[in-house]
Amino acid sequence: MELQAAKYASSLHKLLTKFKGVKKQGKELAESICSRKTENKSEDFDKKLNQKCANLLELSESANSIGLTMIENSKKWKSLPKAFSLMSESTDLISKSSCCEIANETESVANQIIKQASLWINLCGKIYHLEERDDLIYIVACWAHQPLMNENAFELLAAKSKYISAYSA
């Protein structure tokens, strides 16, 4: 039971860490795109800018994929108590109530990631054609600050998954 929980927690922690990396890369890439757009006001097709926009879209889609994979992880947490009928109700680190709690938290954060990724995908469709500095700054801010995510819930889930994977292994 603990081994299975450690496996799920480790998988979840890897997904959350991967999302942090996607966010960081996306922010840097969005800043680079905006910088290039403000410096280069040419009407000509910019191959380098086009490639950066395509890379930003790939990162957005990767974030969406992470969210969907986290939904699957939350289902595993929900089913864990059913697989172990002798699991305690709420006294142990891995209990029926803690599994349900982790499943709900994971699903909530996953849904936030999916919504955030959807916003990023939408913005990727617009960034190439935007010219106004304020519009470009908004896109960078969406990558930097994730307006559709609860950062505290994300960090708490990351810490919890790291602890369970280390404790149970």
DSSP file (Angstrom, degrees, kcal/mol; ACC not computed):
  #  RESIDUE AA STRUCTURE BP1 BP2  ACC     N-H-->O    O-->H-N    N-H-->O    O-->H-N    TCO  KAPPA ALPHA  PHI   PSI    X-CA   Y-CA   Z-CA
    1    1 A M     >        0   0    0      0, 0.0     4,-2.4     0, 0.0     5,-0.2   0.000 360.0 360.0 360.0 -50.1    0.0    0.0    0.0
    2    2 A E  H  >  +     0   0    0      1,-0.2     4,-2.7     2,-0.2     5,-0.2   0.877 360.0  54.0 -64.4 -36.3    2.7    2.5    1.0
    3    3 A L  H  > S+     0   0    0      2,-0.2     4,-2.0     1,-0.2    -1,-0.2   0.907 109.4  47.1 -64.3 -41.6    4.8    1.4   -2.0
    4    4 A Q  H  > S+     0   0    0      2,-0.2     4,-2.4     1,-0.2    -2,-0.2   0.911 112.5  49.7 -65.6 -42.2    1.8    2.1   -4.4
    5    5 A A  H  X S+     0   0    0     -4,-2.4     4,-2.8     1,-0.2    -2,-0.2   0.899 109.7  51.6 -62.8 -40.7    1.2    5.5   -2.7
    6    6 A A  H  X S+     0   0    0     -4,-2.7     4,-2.7     2,-0.2    -1,-0.2   0.895 109.0  51.3 -63.0 -39.4    4.9    6.4   -3.0
    7    7 A K  H  X S+     0   0    0     -4,-2.0     4,-2.2     2,-0.2    -2,-0.2   0.932 112.9  44.1 -63.2 -46.6    4.7    5.5   -6.7
    8    8 A Y  H  X S+     0   0    0     -4,-2.4     4,-2.4     2,-0.2    -2,-0.2   0.906 115.1  49.0 -64.8 -41.4    1.7    7.8   -7.3
    9    9 A A  H  X S+     0   0    0     -4,-2.8     4,-2.8     2,-0.2    -2,-0.2   0.902 111.0  49.6 -66.1 -41.1    3.3   10.6   -5.2
   10   10 A S  H  X S+     0   0    0     -4,-2.7     4,-2.3     2,-0.2    -1,-0.2   0.919 111.8  48.5 -63.4 -43.6    6.6   10.3   -7.1
   11   11 A S  H  X S+     0   0    0     -4,-2.2     4,-2.0    -5,-0.2    -2,-0.2   0.915 112.8  48.4 -61.4 -43.8    4.7   10.5  -10.4
   12   12 A L  H  X S+     0   0    0     -4,-2.4     4,-2.4     2,-0.2    -2,-0.2   0.919 110.3  51.0 -63.3 -44.4    2.7   13.5   -9.2
   13   13 A H  H  X S+     0   0    0     -4,-2.8     4,-2.5     1,-0.2    -1,-0.2   0.898 108.8  51.8 -62.4 -40.1    5.8   15.3   -8.0
   14   14 A K  H  X S+     0   0    0     -4,-2.3     4,-2.5     2,-0.2    -1,-0.2   0.900 109.8  49.8 -62.6 -40.7    7.6   14.7  -11.3
   15   15 A L  H  X S+     0   0    0     -4,-2.0     4,-2.3     2,-0.2    -2,-0.2   0.920 111.6  47.7 -64.0 -43.5    4.6   16.2  -13.1
   16   16 A L  H  X S+     0   0    0     -4,-2.4     4,-1.9     2,-0.2    -2,-0.2   0.894 113.0  48.5 -65.4 -39.7    4.5   19.3  -10.9
   17   17 A T  H  X S+     0   0    0     -4,-2.5     4,-1.8     2,-0.2    -1,-0.2   0.899 110.3  51.7 -65.5 -41.0    8.2   19.8  -11.3
   18   18 A K  H  X S+     0   0    0     -4,-2.5     4,-2.3     1,-0.2    -2,-0.2   0.898 107.6  52.7 -62.4 -40.2    7.9   19.4  -15.1
   19   19 A F  H  X S+     0   0    0     -4,-2.3     4,-2.8     1,-0.2    -1,-0.2   0.904 105.6  54.1 -63.3 -40.4    5.1   22.0  -15.0
   20   20 A K  H  X S+     0   0    0     -4,-1.9     4,-2.4     1,-0.2    -1,-0.2   0.907 109.5  48.8 -58.5 -41.0    7.4   24.4  -13.2
   21   21 A G  H  X S+     0   0    0     -4,-1.8     4,-2.8     2,-0.2     5,-0.2   0.901 110.5  49.7 -65.3 -41.8   10.0   23.9  -15.9
   22   22 A V  H  X S+     0   0    0     -4,-2.3     4,-2.8     2,-0.2     5,-0.2   0.918 111.3  50.0 -62.3 -43.5    7.4   24.6  -18.6
   23   23 A K  H  X S+     0   0    0     -4,-2.8     4,-2.5     2,-0.2    -2,-0.2   0.927 112.5  46.7 -60.7 -45.7    6.3   27.7  -16.9
   24   24 A K  H  X S+     0   0    0     -4,-2.4     4,-2.3     2,-0.2    -2,-0.2   0.937 115.2  45.1 -63.9 -47.6    9.9   29.0  -16.6
   25   25 A Q  H  X S+     0   0    0     -4,-2.8     4,-2.6     1,-0.2    -1,-0.2   0.910 113.7  50.9 -62.5 -42.0   10.8   28.2  -20.2
   26   26 A G  H  X S+     0   0    0     -4,-2.8     4,-3.0    -5,-0.2     5,-0.2   0.902 109.2  50.1 -63.6 -41.7    7.5   29.7  -21.4
   27   27 A K  H  X S+     0   0    0     -4,-2.5     4,-2.5   116,-0.2    -1,-0.2   0.940 113.0  46.4 -61.7 -46.9    8.1   32.9  -19.4
   28   28 A E  H  X S+     0   0    0     -4,-2.3     4,-2.1     1,-0.2    -2,-0.2   0.897 114.9  47.0 -63.1 -40.3   11.6   33.3  -20.8
   29   29 A L  H  X S+     0   0    0     -4,-2.6     4,-2.6     2,-0.2    -2,-0.2   0.904 111.2  50.6 -69.0 -41.6   10.4   32.5  -24.4
   30   30 A A  H  X S+     0   0    0     -4,-3.0     4,-2.6     2,-0.2     5,-0.2   0.907 111.0  49.7 -62.3 -41.1    7.5   35.0  -24.1
   31   31 A E  H  X S+     0   0    0     -4,-2.5     4,-2.4    -5,-0.2    -1,-0.2   0.908 111.1  49.6 -62.1 -41.5    9.9   37.7  -22.9
   32   32 A S  H  X S+     0   0    0     -4,-2.1     4,-2.4     2,-0.2    -2,-0.2   0.906 111.4  48.4 -64.4 -42.6   12.2   36.9  -25.8
   33   33 A I  H  X S+     0   0    0     -4,-2.6     4,-2.6     2,-0.2    -2,-0.2   0.939 113.1  47.3 -62.4 -47.5    9.3   37.1  -28.3
   34   34 A C  H  X S+     0   0    0     -4,-2.6     4,-2.1     1,-0.2    -2,-0.2   0.892 111.8  50.4 -64.0 -39.5    8.1   40.4  -26.8
   35   35 A S  H  X S+     0   0    0     -4,-2.4     4,-1.9    -5,-0.2    -1,-0.2   0.929 111.9  47.6 -62.7 -45.2   11.6   41.9  -26.8
   36   36 A R  H  X S+     0   0    0     -4,-2.4     4,-2.7     1,-0.2    -2,-0.2   0.889 111.7  50.8 -63.7 -39.4   12.1   40.8  -30.5
   37   37 A K  H  < S+     0   0    0     -4,-2.6    -1,-0.2     1,-0.2    -2,-0.2   0.872 111.4  46.7 -68.6 -36.2    8.7   42.3  -31.5
   38   38 A T  H  < S+     0   0    0     -4,-2.1    -1,-0.2    -5,-0.2    -2,-0.2   0.813 118.3  42.3 -76.3 -28.2    9.4   45.6  -29.8
   39   39 A E  H  < S+     0   0    0     -4,-1.9     2,-0.8     1,-0.2    -2,-0.2   0.865 115.6  48.8 -81.4 -38.4   12.9   45.9  -31.3
   40   40 A N     <  +     0   0    0     -4,-2.7    -1,-0.2    -5,-0.2    -4,-0.0  -0.854  56.7 169.2-111.0  98.8   12.0   44.7  -34.8
   41   41 A K        +     0   0    0     -2,-0.8    -1,-0.1    -3,-0.2    -4,-0.1   0.143  30.9 139.2 -94.1  18.7    8.9   46.5  -36.2
   42   42 A S        -     0   0    0      1,-0.1     4,-0.1     2,-0.0    -2,-0.1  -0.295  52.4-144.6 -66.6 147.1    9.4   45.1  -39.7
   43   43 A E  S    S+     0   0    0      2,-0.1    -1,-0.1    -2,-0.0     3,-0.1   0.563  70.5 105.1 -84.5 -11.4    6.4   44.0  -41.7
   44   44 A D  S    S-     0   0    0      1,-0.1     2,-0.2     0, 0.0    -2,-0.0  -0.298  88.4 -89.1 -70.6 154.7    8.4   41.2  -43.3
   45   45 A F        -     0   0    0      1,-0.1     2,-0.8     4,-0.0    -1,-0.1  -0.467  38.7-149.8 -63.3 128.8    8.0   37.6  -42.2
   46   46 A D     >  -     0   0    0     -2,-0.2     4,-2.6     1,-0.2     5,-0.2  -0.884  11.1-170.4-108.2 103.0   10.3   36.9  -39.3
   47   47 A K  H  > S+     0   0    0     -2,-0.8     4,-2.2     1,-0.2    -1,-0.2   0.888  86.7  49.9 -61.6 -42.3   11.4   33.2  -39.4
   48   48 A K  H  > S+     0   0    0      2,-0.2     4,-2.2     1,-0.2    -1,-0.2   0.912 112.3  47.5 -64.7 -42.9   13.1   33.3  -36.0
   49   49 A L  H  > S+     0   0    0      2,-0.2     4,-2.4     1,-0.2    -2,-0.2   0.908 110.3  52.8 -63.9 -42.3   10.0   35.0  -34.4
   50   50 A N  H  X S+     0   0    0     -4,-2.6     4,-2.1     1,-0.2    -2,-0.2   0.905 109.4  49.1 -60.2 -42.2    7.7   32.4  -36.0
   51   51 A Q  H  X S+     0   0    0     -4,-2.2     4,-2.4     2,-0.2    -1,-0.2   0.895 110.0  51.0 -65.4 -40.5    9.8   29.6  -34.6
   52   52 A K  H  X S+     0   0    0     -4,-2.2     4,-2.2     2,-0.2    -2,-0.2   0.902 109.7  50.2 -63.9 -40.3    9.7   31.1  -31.1
   53   53 A C  H  X S+     0   0    0     -4,-2.4     4,-2.0     2,-0.2    -2,-0.2   0.900 110.5  50.1 -63.8 -40.2    6.0   31.4  -31.3
   54   54 A A  H  X S+     0   0    0     -4,-2.1     4,-2.1     2,-0.2    -2,-0.2   0.898 110.4  50.0 -64.2 -40.6    5.7   27.7  -32.4
   55   55 A N  H  X S+     0   0    0     -4,-2.4     4,-2.0     2,-0.2    -2,-0.2   0.880 108.7  52.3 -65.0 -38.2    8.0   26.7  -29.5
   56   56 A L  H  X S+     0   0    0     -4,-2.2     4,-2.1     2,-0.2    -1,-0.2   0.890 108.3  51.1 -65.0 -39.1    5.8   28.7  -27.1
   57   57 A L  H  X S+     0   0    0     -4,-2.0     4,-2.5     2,-0.2    -2,-0.2   0.905 107.7  53.1 -63.9 -41.4    2.7   26.9  -28.4
   58   58 A E  H  X S+     0   0    0     -4,-2.1     4,-2.1     1,-0.2    -2,-0.2   0.899 108.8  49.6 -60.6 -40.8    4.5   23.6  -27.8
   59   59 A L  H  X S+     0   0    0     -4,-2.0     4,-2.2     2,-0.2    -1,-0.2   0.903 110.0  51.1 -64.5 -40.3    5.1   24.5  -24.2
   60   60 A S  H  X S+     0   0    0     -4,-2.1     4,-1.8     1,-0.2    -2,-0.2   0.913 111.5  47.0 -62.2 -43.4    1.5   25.5  -23.8
   61   61 A E  H  X S+     0   0    0     -4,-2.5     4,-2.2     1,-0.2    -1,-0.2   0.844 109.2  54.9 -68.3 -33.3    0.3   22.2  -25.2
   62   62 A S  H  X S+     0   0    0     -4,-2.1     4,-2.2     2,-0.2    -2,-0.2   0.898 106.2  51.8 -64.5 -40.7    2.8   20.4  -22.9
   63   63 A A  H  X S+     0   0    0     -4,-2.2     4,-2.2     2,-0.2    -2,-0.2   0.907 108.8  50.9 -61.8 -41.6    1.3   22.2  -19.9
   64   64 A N  H  X S+     0   0    0     -4,-1.8     4,-2.2     1,-0.2    -2,-0.2   0.914 109.2  50.9 -61.7 -43.0   -2.1   21.0  -21.0
   65   65 A S  H  X S+     0   0    0     -4,-2.2     4,-2.3     1,-0.2    -1,-0.2   0.880 107.5  53.2 -62.4 -39.2   -0.8   17.4  -21.3
   66   66 A I  H  X S+     0   0    0     -4,-2.2     4,-2.2     2,-0.2    -1,-0.2   0.926 108.6  50.2 -61.2 -45.0    0.6   17.6  -17.8
   67   67 A G  H  X S+     0   0    0     -4,-2.2     4,-1.6     1,-0.2    -2,-0.2   0.908 110.6  48.7 -60.2 -43.3   -2.8   18.7  -16.5
   68   68 A L  H  X S+     0   0    0     -4,-2.2     4,-1.5     1,-0.2    -1,-0.2   0.886 110.7  50.5 -65.6 -38.6   -4.5   15.8  -18.2
   69   69 A T  H  X S+     0   0    0     -4,-2.3     4,-1.9     1,-0.2    -1,-0.2   0.862 107.1  55.0 -66.8 -35.3   -1.9   13.3  -16.8
   70   70 A M  H  X S+     0   0    0     -4,-2.2     4,-2.4     2,-0.2    -1,-0.2   0.852 101.8  57.4 -66.0 -33.9   -2.5   14.8  -13.4
   71   71 A I  H  X S+     0   0    0     -4,-1.6     4,-1.7     2,-0.2    -1,-0.2   0.925 107.2  48.6 -60.1 -43.6   -6.3   14.1  -13.7
   72   72 A E  H  X S+     0   0    0     -4,-1.5     4,-1.5     1,-0.2    -2,-0.2   0.893 109.4  52.7 -62.6 -39.6   -5.3   10.4  -14.3
   73   73 A N  H  X S+     0   0    0     -4,-1.9     4,-1.9     1,-0.2    -2,-0.2   0.891 105.7  53.9 -62.8 -39.9   -3.1   10.5  -11.2
   74   74 A S  H  X S+     0   0    0     -4,-2.4     4,-2.0     1,-0.2    -1,-0.2   0.870 105.1  54.2 -64.3 -35.2   -6.0   11.8   -9.1
   75   75 A K  H  X S+     0   0    0     -4,-1.7     4,-1.8     2,-0.2    -1,-0.2   0.869 106.0  52.9 -65.3 -35.9   -8.1    8.9  -10.3
   76   76 A K  H  X S+     0   0    0     -4,-1.5     4,-1.2     2,-0.2    -2,-0.2   0.906 108.0  50.2 -65.3 -41.2   -5.4    6.5   -9.1
   77   77 A W  H  < S+     0   0    0     -4,-1.9     3,-0.3     1,-0.2    -2,-0.2   0.898 109.6  51.7 -63.1 -39.2   -5.4    8.2   -5.6
   78   78 A K  H  < S+     0   0    0     -4,-2.0     4,-0.3     1,-0.2    -1,-0.2   0.867 112.7  45.1 -64.5 -35.7   -9.2    7.8   -5.5
   79   79 A S  H >X S+     0   0    0     -4,-1.8     4,-1.3     1,-0.2     3,-0.5   0.642  90.6  85.9 -84.6 -13.8   -9.0    4.1   -6.3
   80   80 A L  H >X S+     0   0    0     -4,-1.2     4,-1.0    -3,-0.3     3,-0.6   0.899  86.6  51.4 -57.0 -46.1   -6.2    3.4   -3.9
   81   81 A P  H 34 S+     0   0    0      0, 0.0     3,-0.3     0, 0.0     6,-0.3   0.841 106.5  56.1 -62.2 -30.2   -8.4    2.8   -0.8
   82   82 A K  H <4 S+     0   0    0     -3,-0.5     3,-0.2    -4,-0.3    -2,-0.2   0.826 104.6  53.0 -69.2 -30.2  -10.6    0.4   -2.8
   83   83 A A  H << S+     0   0    0     -4,-1.3     2,-0.5    -3,-0.6    -1,-0.2   0.719 112.4  45.8 -77.3 -21.3   -7.5   -1.7   -3.6
   84   84 A F    ><  -     0   0    0     -4,-1.0     3,-1.7    -3,-0.3    -1,-0.2  -0.828  64.6-178.5-126.0  92.3   -6.5   -2.0    0.1
   85   85 A S  T 3  S+     0   0    0     -2,-0.5    -1,-0.1     1,-0.3    -2,-0.1   0.719  81.2  58.5 -66.2 -21.5   -9.6   -2.9    2.2
   86   86 A L  T 3  S+     0   0    0      2,-0.0    -1,-0.3     3,-0.0     2,-0.1   0.361  75.0 128.6 -90.2   6.9   -7.5   -2.8    5.5
   87   87 A M    <   -     0   0    0     -3,-1.7     8,-0.1    -6,-0.3     9,-0.0  -0.387  65.9-109.7 -63.2 135.7   -6.4    0.8    5.0
   88   88 A S        -     0   0    0      6,-0.4     8,-2.7     1,-0.1     9,-0.2  -0.224  18.3-124.3 -66.2 158.2   -7.1    2.9    8.0
   89   89 A E  S    S-     0   0    0      6,-0.2     8,-2.1     7,-0.2     9,-0.2   0.933  84.1 -32.7 -71.2 -47.1   -9.8    5.5    7.9
   90   90 A S  S    S+     0   0    0      6,-0.2     5,-0.1     7,-0.1    -1,-0.1   0.352 110.8  89.9-159.8  13.6   -7.8    8.6    8.9
   91   91 A T  S    S+     0   0    0      3,-0.1     2,-0.2     6,-0.0     4,-0.1   0.763  77.2  63.6 -94.4 -24.3   -4.9    7.8   11.4
   92   92 A D  S    S-     0   0    0      2,-0.1     3,-0.2     1,-0.1     6,-0.2  -0.493  87.7-110.5 -98.4 166.9   -2.0    7.0    9.1
   93   93 A L  S    S+     0   0    0      1,-0.3     2,-0.8    -2,-0.2    -1,-0.1   0.915 118.8  43.1 -58.8 -43.1   -0.1    9.1    6.5
   94   94 A I  S    S+     0   0    0      4,-0.1    -6,-0.4     3,-0.0    -1,-0.3  -0.877  87.9 137.7-106.2  99.8   -1.7    6.9    3.8
   95   95 A S     >  -     0   0    0     -2,-0.8     4,-2.6    -3,-0.2     5,-0.2  -0.796  68.5 -95.6-133.2 173.4   -5.3    6.5    4.8
   96   96 A K  H  > S+     0   0    0     -8,-2.7     4,-2.0    -2,-0.3    -6,-0.2   0.923 125.0  45.4 -59.1 -44.0   -8.7    6.6    3.1
   97   97 A S  H  > S+     0   0    0     -8,-2.1     4,-2.5    -9,-0.2    -1,-0.2   0.894 112.8  49.3 -70.1 -38.4   -9.2   10.2    4.0
   98   98 A S  H  > S+     0   0    0      2,-0.2     4,-2.8    -9,-0.2     5,-0.2   0.894 110.7  50.8 -68.7 -36.8   -5.7   11.3    3.0
   99   99 A C  H  X S+     0   0    0     -4,-2.6     4,-2.4     2,-0.2    -1,-0.2   0.919 112.4  46.8 -63.3 -42.8   -6.0    9.5   -0.4
  100  100 A C  H  X S+     0   0    0     -4,-2.0     4,-2.4    -5,-0.2    -2,-0.2   0.909 112.9  49.9 -64.4 -42.0   -9.3   11.2   -1.0
  101  101 A E  H  X S+     0   0    0     -4,-2.5     4,-2.6     2,-0.2     5,-0.2   0.928 112.4  46.2 -62.4 -46.7   -7.8   14.6    0.0
  102  102 A I  H  X S+     0   0    0     -4,-2.8     4,-2.8     1,-0.2     5,-0.2   0.902 111.6  52.8 -64.2 -40.4   -4.8   14.1   -2.3
  103  103 A A  H  X S+     0   0    0     -4,-2.4     4,-2.4    -5,-0.2    -2,-0.2   0.929 112.1  44.8 -60.1 -45.5   -7.1   13.0   -5.1
  104  104 A N  H  X S+     0   0    0     -4,-2.4     4,-2.3     2,-0.2    -2,-0.2   0.907 114.7  47.7 -66.9 -42.1   -9.2   16.1   -4.7
  105  105 A E  H  X S+     0   0    0     -4,-2.6     4,-2.6     2,-0.2     5,-0.2   0.908 112.9  49.3 -64.4 -41.7   -6.2   18.5   -4.4
  106  106 A T  H  X S+     0   0    0     -4,-2.8     4,-2.7    -5,-0.2    -2,-0.2   0.922 111.8  48.1 -63.9 -44.4   -4.6   16.9   -7.5
  107  107 A E  H  X S+     0   0    0     -4,-2.4     4,-2.4    -5,-0.2    -1,-0.2   0.902 112.0  50.0 -63.3 -40.9   -7.7   17.2   -9.5
  108  108 A S  H  X S+     0   0    0     -4,-2.3     4,-1.9     2,-0.2    -2,-0.2   0.945 114.0  43.2 -63.3 -49.0   -8.2   20.8   -8.5
  109  109 A V  H  X S+     0   0    0     -4,-2.6     4,-2.5     1,-0.2    -2,-0.2   0.894 113.0  54.1 -64.6 -39.1   -4.6   21.8   -9.4
  110  110 A A  H  X S+     0   0    0     -4,-2.7     4,-2.5    -5,-0.2    -1,-0.2   0.918 107.7  49.5 -61.0 -43.6   -4.8   19.8  -12.6
  111  111 A N  H  X S+     0   0    0     -4,-2.4     4,-2.2     1,-0.2    -1,-0.2   0.875 110.6  50.8 -63.7 -36.6   -8.0   21.6  -13.7
  112  112 A Q  H  X S+     0   0    0     -4,-1.9     4,-2.7     2,-0.2    -2,-0.2   0.908 110.1  49.6 -65.6 -41.6   -6.2   24.9  -12.9
  113  113 A I  H  X S+     0   0    0     -4,-2.5     4,-3.0     2,-0.2    -2,-0.2   0.915 110.5  50.3 -62.8 -42.8   -3.2   23.9  -15.0
  114  114 A I  H  X S+     0   0    0     -4,-2.5     4,-2.1     2,-0.2    -2,-0.2   0.913 112.4  46.6 -62.8 -43.0   -5.6   22.9  -17.9
  115  115 A K  H  X S+     0   0    0     -4,-2.2     4,-2.0     2,-0.2    -2,-0.2   0.913 113.8  48.3 -64.7 -42.1   -7.3   26.3  -17.7
  116  116 A Q  H  X S+     0   0    0     -4,-2.7     4,-2.5     1,-0.2    -2,-0.2   0.923 111.6  49.9 -63.8 -43.7   -4.0   28.1  -17.6
  117  117 A A  H  X S+     0   0    0     -4,-3.0     4,-2.8     1,-0.2    -1,-0.2   0.876 108.0  54.1 -62.4 -37.6   -2.7   26.1  -20.5
  118  118 A S  H  X S+     0   0    0     -4,-2.1     4,-2.3     2,-0.2    -1,-0.2   0.903 108.8  48.5 -63.1 -41.2   -5.8   26.9  -22.5
  119  119 A L  H  X S+     0   0    0     -4,-2.0     4,-2.6     2,-0.2    -2,-0.2   0.933 111.9  49.5 -62.5 -45.8   -5.2   30.6  -21.9
  120  120 A W  H  X S+     0   0    0     -4,-2.5     4,-2.3     2,-0.2    -2,-0.2   0.908 110.2  50.3 -60.5 -42.6   -1.6   30.2  -23.0
  121  121 A I  H  X S+     0   0    0     -4,-2.8     4,-1.2     1,-0.2    -1,-0.2   0.923 111.4  49.2 -61.3 -44.0   -2.7   28.4  -26.2
  122  122 A N  H  < S+     0   0    0     -4,-2.3     4,-0.4     1,-0.2     3,-0.4   0.913 111.7  48.3 -60.9 -44.0   -5.2   31.1  -26.9
  123  123 A L  H >X S+     0   0    0     -4,-2.6     4,-2.1     1,-0.2     3,-1.2   0.838 103.7  61.2 -67.6 -32.5   -2.5   33.8  -26.4
  124  124 A C  H 3X S+     0   0    0     -4,-2.3     4,-0.6     1,-0.3    -1,-0.2   0.847  99.0  57.3 -62.0 -32.6   -0.1   31.9  -28.6
  125  125 A G  H 3< S+     0   0    0     -4,-1.2    -1,-0.3    -3,-0.4    -2,-0.2   0.694 116.2  35.4 -69.5 -17.5   -2.5   32.4  -31.4
  126  126 A K  H X> S+     0   0    0     -3,-1.2     4,-1.0    -4,-0.4     3,-1.0   0.692  95.3  80.7-106.9 -25.0   -2.4   36.1  -31.0
  127  127 A I  H 3< S+     0   0    0     -4,-2.1     3,-0.5     1,-0.3    -2,-0.1   0.833  87.1  57.7 -60.9 -36.4    1.2   36.9  -30.0
  128  128 A Y  T 3< S+     0   0    0     -4,-0.6    -1,-0.3     1,-0.2    -2,-0.1   0.856 113.5  39.2 -63.3 -33.7    2.6   36.9  -33.5
  129  129 A H  T <4 S+     0   0    0     -3,-1.0    -1,-0.2    -4,-0.1    -2,-0.2   0.540  90.8 107.1 -96.3  -7.8    0.3   39.6  -34.7
  130  130 A L     <  +     0   0    0     -4,-1.0     3,-0.0    -3,-0.5    -3,-0.0  -0.447  32.9 168.5 -73.4 145.0    0.2   41.8  -31.6
  131  131 A E        +     0   0    0     -2,-0.1     2,-0.2   -93,-0.0    -1,-0.1   0.605  44.0  99.6-123.5 -30.6    2.1   45.1  -31.8
  132  132 A E     >  -     0   0    0      1,-0.1     4,-1.9     2,-0.0     3,-0.2  -0.417  66.6-139.8 -69.6 132.6    1.0   47.1  -28.8
  133  133 A R  H  > S+     0   0    0      1,-0.2     4,-2.5     2,-0.2     5,-0.2   0.883 101.6  54.5 -58.5 -42.1    3.5   46.9  -25.9
  134  134 A D  H  > S+     0   0    0      1,-0.2     4,-2.0     2,-0.2    -1,-0.2   0.882 107.3  50.5 -62.3 -39.2    0.8   46.6  -23.3
  135  135 A D  H  > S+     0   0    0      2,-0.2     4,-1.6     1,-0.2    -1,-0.2   0.901 111.6  48.1 -64.3 -40.7   -0.7   43.6  -25.0
  136  136 A L  H  X S+     0   0    0     -4,-1.9     4,-1.9     1,-0.2    -2,-0.2   0.890 109.9  51.7 -67.4 -39.7    2.7   42.0  -25.2
  137  137 A I  H  X S+     0   0    0     -4,-2.5     4,-2.6     1,-0.2    -1,-0.2   0.877 105.4  57.1 -64.1 -37.5    3.4   42.7  -21.5
  138  138 A Y  H  X S+     0   0    0     -4,-2.0     4,-2.1     2,-0.2    -1,-0.2   0.907 105.8  50.1 -59.1 -42.6    0.0   41.1  -20.7
  139  139 A I  H  X S+     0   0    0     -4,-1.6     4,-1.4     2,-0.2    -1,-0.2   0.922 111.0  47.8 -64.8 -44.0    1.2   37.8  -22.4
  140  140 A V  H  X S+     0   0    0     -4,-1.9     4,-2.5     1,-0.2     3,-0.3   0.915 110.8  52.8 -61.5 -41.8    4.5   37.8  -20.4
  141  141 A A  H  X S+     0   0    0     -4,-2.6     4,-3.1     1,-0.2     5,-0.4   0.869 104.3  55.7 -62.4 -36.9    2.5   38.4  -17.2
  142  142 A C  H  X S+     0   0    0     -4,-2.1     4,-0.9     1,-0.2    -1,-0.2   0.842 112.1  43.2 -65.5 -32.4    0.2   35.5  -17.9
  143  143 A W  H  < S+     0   0    0     -4,-1.4  -116,-0.2    -3,-0.3    -2,-0.2   0.870 119.0  43.8 -76.9 -37.8    3.3   33.2  -18.2
  144  144 A A  H  < S+     0   0    0     -4,-2.5    -2,-0.2    -5,-0.2    -3,-0.2   0.884 127.4  24.4 -75.6 -39.4    5.0   34.8  -15.1
  145  145 A H  H  < S-     0   0    0     -4,-3.1     4,-0.2    -5,-0.2    -3,-0.2   0.515  84.4-142.5-112.5  -6.6    2.1   35.0  -12.8
  146  146 A Q    ><  -     0   0    0     -4,-0.9     3,-2.0    -5,-0.4     5,-0.1   0.924  13.4-163.3  44.8  72.2   -0.4   32.3  -13.9
  147  147 A P  T 3  S+     0   0    0      0, 0.0    -1,-0.1     0, 0.0    -5,-0.1   0.683  83.5  54.2 -62.5 -17.9   -3.6   34.2  -13.2
  148  148 A L  T 3  S+     0   0    0     -6,-0.2     2,-0.4   -36,-0.1   -32,-0.2   0.276  98.3  80.0 -99.6  12.0   -5.8   31.1  -13.4
  149  149 A M  S <  S-     0   0    0     -3,-2.0     2,-0.9    -4,-0.2     3,-0.1  -0.920  72.7-133.5-123.6 146.5   -3.8   29.1  -10.8
  150  150 A N     >  -     0   0    0     -2,-0.4     4,-2.0     1,-0.2     3,-0.2  -0.841  21.2-166.2 -92.1 101.8   -3.7   29.1   -7.0
  151  151 A E  H  > S+     0   0    0     -2,-0.9     4,-2.6     1,-0.2     5,-0.2   0.835  84.5  54.8 -61.5 -35.9    0.1   29.1   -6.4
  152  152 A N  H  > S+     0   0    0      2,-0.2     4,-2.5     1,-0.2    -1,-0.2   0.920 108.1  48.1 -65.7 -43.1   -0.3   28.2   -2.8
  153  153 A A  H  > S+     0   0    0      2,-0.2     4,-2.2     1,-0.2    -2,-0.2   0.895 112.3  51.0 -63.2 -39.3   -2.3   25.0   -3.6
  154  154 A F  H  X S+     0   0    0     -4,-2.0     4,-2.2     2,-0.2    -2,-0.2   0.950 112.9  43.8 -61.9 -50.8    0.2   24.1   -6.3
  155  155 A E  H  X S+     0   0    0     -4,-2.6     4,-2.4     1,-0.2    -2,-0.2   0.867 112.6  52.5 -66.0 -37.3    3.2   24.5   -3.9
  156  156 A L  H  X S+     0   0    0     -4,-2.5     4,-2.6     2,-0.2    -1,-0.2   0.918 110.9  47.2 -64.1 -43.6    1.4   22.6   -1.1
  157  157 A L  H  X S+     0   0    0     -4,-2.2     4,-2.7     2,-0.2     5,-0.2   0.889 111.2  52.1 -65.1 -39.3    0.6   19.7   -3.3
  158  158 A A  H  X S+     0   0    0     -4,-2.2     4,-2.0     2,-0.2    -2,-0.2   0.923 112.5  45.0 -62.3 -44.4    4.2   19.6   -4.6
  159  159 A A  H  X S+     0   0    0     -4,-2.4     4,-2.3     2,-0.2    -2,-0.2   0.910 113.9  49.5 -66.1 -42.3    5.5   19.5   -1.0
  160  160 A K  H  X S+     0   0    0     -4,-2.6     4,-2.6     2,-0.2     5,-0.2   0.924 111.7  47.6 -63.9 -45.0    3.0   16.9    0.0
  161  161 A S  H  X S+     0   0    0     -4,-2.7     4,-2.2     1,-0.2    -1,-0.2   0.885 112.2  50.3 -65.7 -37.6    3.8   14.6   -3.0
  162  162 A K  H  X S+     0   0    0     -4,-2.0     4,-1.8    -5,-0.2    -1,-0.2   0.918 112.1  47.8 -64.7 -43.0    7.5   15.0   -2.3
  163  163 A Y  H  X S+     0   0    0     -4,-2.3     4,-3.0     2,-0.2     5,-0.2   0.933 113.1  46.7 -64.1 -47.4    7.1   14.1    1.3
  164  164 A I  H  X S+     0   0    0     -4,-2.6     4,-2.6     1,-0.2     5,-0.3   0.904 111.5  51.0 -64.5 -41.3    4.9   11.1    0.7
  165  165 A S  H  X S+     0   0    0     -4,-2.2     4,-0.7    -5,-0.2    -1,-0.2   0.878 116.8  40.6 -65.5 -35.1    7.2    9.7   -2.0
  166  166 A A  H  < S+     0   0    0     -4,-1.8    -2,-0.2    -5,-0.2    -1,-0.2   0.877 118.4  46.2 -77.5 -39.0   10.2   10.0    0.3
  167  167 A Y  H  < S+     0   0    0     -4,-3.0    -2,-0.2     1,-0.2    -3,-0.2   0.888 117.1  41.4 -71.4 -40.7    8.4    8.8    3.4
  168  168 A S  H  <        0   0    0     -4,-2.6    -1,-0.2    -5,-0.2  -162,-0.2   0.656 360.0 360.0 -85.7 -16.8    6.7    5.8    1.8
  169  169 A A     <        0   0    0     -4,-0.7    -1,-0.2    -5,-0.3    -2,-0.1   0.506 360.0 360.0 -74.9 360.0    9.6    4.5   -0.3
